[in-house]
Each structure stands twice: as C-alpha cells, then as structure tokens.
Amino acid sequence: MNAITTTSASTPVARGSCPSQRPCVAAYGKAVACLRRAEPWGRSALLVALRVTYGWFFAQAGYGKLMHFERTAGYFESLSLPVPAVMAGLVAATELAGGILLALGLATRHVAAALSVILVTAYLTAHAQEAFTSLTAFTEQAPFPFLVATLTVLAFGPGRFSVDALVQGRARRRARSRGAEATD
C-alpha cells in the first residue's frame, strides 16, 4: 500500500503526520497565541537593551561635553549656532541627564523627543554637507544610530521594564481602588 494520501488541496501528506487538518490548525493557533503573549515581553526586553545602551552613550557624550566645555562651545561657535556657550551647556546637560533618564525609563518619551531634536540639529548643522548627498551618506553619519534609537523609543515607549511603567501601574491601581471605594 501507498503511505502517501492526498488532502483536499491535493497536497501529498505522509500518513500519520497530520491525519486531519484540525490538529495542525489547533497547534498553529496555540503557537500564534503563545507568541502573541510573549511578544510584549520580548519587545520590552529589546527596548530596555536599547534604552540602557544608548542612554549610557548619551550620558557619556554629555559628560564629555561638560568636561571639555570650552572646546564644545568653540565647536558650536564654528557651526554658527546662536549663543554657542548656552547651546553647548543645554546640549551637554540634555545629553547627560537625558541619557540617565533614558536608561532608567523615566519620562522616556519626553527625553527621547528632546534628544531627537538635538540629533536632527546635529544633522542640519555639523553633518549637513556630508549627510544629505545620498541615503548611504545619511546613514553613515555618527548621529544616525542614536536618532534611530531615540525615534524607536519615542514610537514604542519605554516598555514594561522601566520606571515609567512602574509609575503608570501604581497610578492604575490607585485609580481602581478609588473607583472601588466610590461604589461602596
């Protein structure tokens, strides 16, 4: 006897591997449901890795700008930025504090927006001549991975492993308990 049968779609299937499609569909459905449950945790794990890594890099860059403030202000002046000393101080402080907050996941979207503005400004000033010649030139500039990281955090938020999520969870529990007290 032949060990191959044909399904309704005329696809050969070995006997015993999937006698009817229902078990296969059920297994597929269970696998998809499992992935859907795991997906927010996986996304949060990637977001925390991104936040901590780039938060550390931003904090280091801000600290370096503060430690070499005169050189930073001079560079900003060479870019014809208005009030270069003030701008250097703002950028350095934003990168240092923003990097720490980004790593912790505190005020994450606000910090990511502020850091994104700094990076776009860097593209428009320090990297303008090289960055806008081609897509490859744009992506090869130093601010590019930082901009991708901040825009990713801005779009997806801090994830479950963050101070923001902890604060938000407490606020929800407090609101639920107040709602329960009001109905009593």
N, C-alpha and C positions, 0 to 999 in steps of 0.2 A: 504494500500500500504506500501511497504517497504521503509524506509527512508535511506537505505544504497545502494549506487551504487558501481560499480566496475570500476576502472581506467584501462588504457591499460596494466598496470603492474599487474593487478589482486589484487590490494590492496584496501580493503574496505575504502570508504571515505563517511563521512556523507554529505547528500545533503545540499547545501548552504555553506559549509565550504570552498570549493575550486572547483567551478563547472568545471573549466578547469585549466590546469597546468600553463598556461601563466601568470595569475596574481600572482601566488605563485613564479614563477621563476623571474618575474619582481621585486617583493618585496624583494626576496632574493638578487638579483643583486643590488638593491638600498641599502640594508643593508650592503653588502660587500663593495660597493663604499664608503659609509659613514664611515665605519671602516678604509678603506684604507686612506681616507682623514684625519681621526683623529689619525691614528697610529703614524705619525711623532711627533705630539704634545704630545701624551701620552708617547712616548719613550723619548722625550726631558724632560718631567716633571720628569720621573724616573731618567734620567741622572743627572738633576740638584739636585735632592734629594740625589743621591749617591755622587755626587761631593762635595756638601756642607757638608754633614755628614762626609765623610772620609777626606775631606780637613781640617775640624775642628780637627778631631782626629790626623791627621798628624802634623798639626801646634802645637797642644798641646804636642805631643810627642817630636817634635823638640825643642820646648821651654824648656821642662823638661830636655832634654839632655844638652842644653846650660846652664841652671841654675845649673845643677849638673855635670858640665863638668869633674871635676877630677874623679868622680865616673864612669862616662861614659867611659872616657879614660882608667881607670883601668880595667873596664869590657872588653873593646876591647882588652886590653893587655892580659887578661886571656884567650881570644879566639885565641891568637897568630896571630892577624891581624898585618900586617906591619904598621909601624909608627902609633901607636894607637891614639895618640893625634890628628894627622892630620885627620885620618879617622873619629874620633869622631866629629871633627869640621865639616867635609864635610857632614857626615850623619845628624848631627843636623841642619845645615844650609839648606840642601836639604829638610829635612822634614818640617822645619818651613816655608821657602819660597815656597816650592813645595805645601804644604798644602794650603797656602793662594792663590797661583795661581790656584790650582785645584778647590778650592771653587768658585773663580771668573770665571773660564773657560777661562783663558788666557794662551796661549802656552800649552794647555791641553795635547795634545798627547806627547809632549816632556817631560813635567813634569811627566806624567803617566809612560813613559818609564824609566826615572831616578828613580822614586820611586819603580818601579818593580824590577830594578836591585838591589836596596838596600834590598828589601824583599827577593829576591832569595838568596842574600848573607847572609841574616839572617838565612834563611833555611839551607844553606850549612855550616854555622859556629855555631851559637848559638843553633839551633834546629836539627842539623844533627843526633845526637844519637837517638832521640825520633821520629823524623818526618818520617824517611824512613823505619820504621818497618812494617807499613801497611797503607792502604789508610785512614782508620779511624784515625790513629795516625797523618797522614799528615794533615787532615782537622781539627783536634782538636788543632793544634798549633796556637799561637797568631797571626802570620803574615797571616794566610790563608784568613780571610775575607778582609784584606787590599789588598792582592795580587789579589783576585777576583775582587775587586773594581777597582784597577788600570788597570788590564787587560781588564775589561769591558769598561772603558773609553778609553783605548788605541784602542780597536777594534771598538767601535761605535762613538768615538769622543765626543765632549763636548755637543752636542745637540744645539737646537735653542736658548736656554736661556743661553747664555754665551757671554763673551767679544769676544772670537774668532769668533762667528757667526756675531756679530755686525761689527767687523773689516772686515770680509770677505764680508758682504753685502755692506759695503761702497766701498770696492775695486771693487766689481762687478758694482755698479752704476757708479763709476768713469770711469771704462773701457768702459761701454756702452756709457757714454756721450762723451768720447774721440772718440769712433768709429763713433758716430753720427756727431761730428764736422769734422772728416776726410772725410766723404762722402759729406759734404756741399760744 
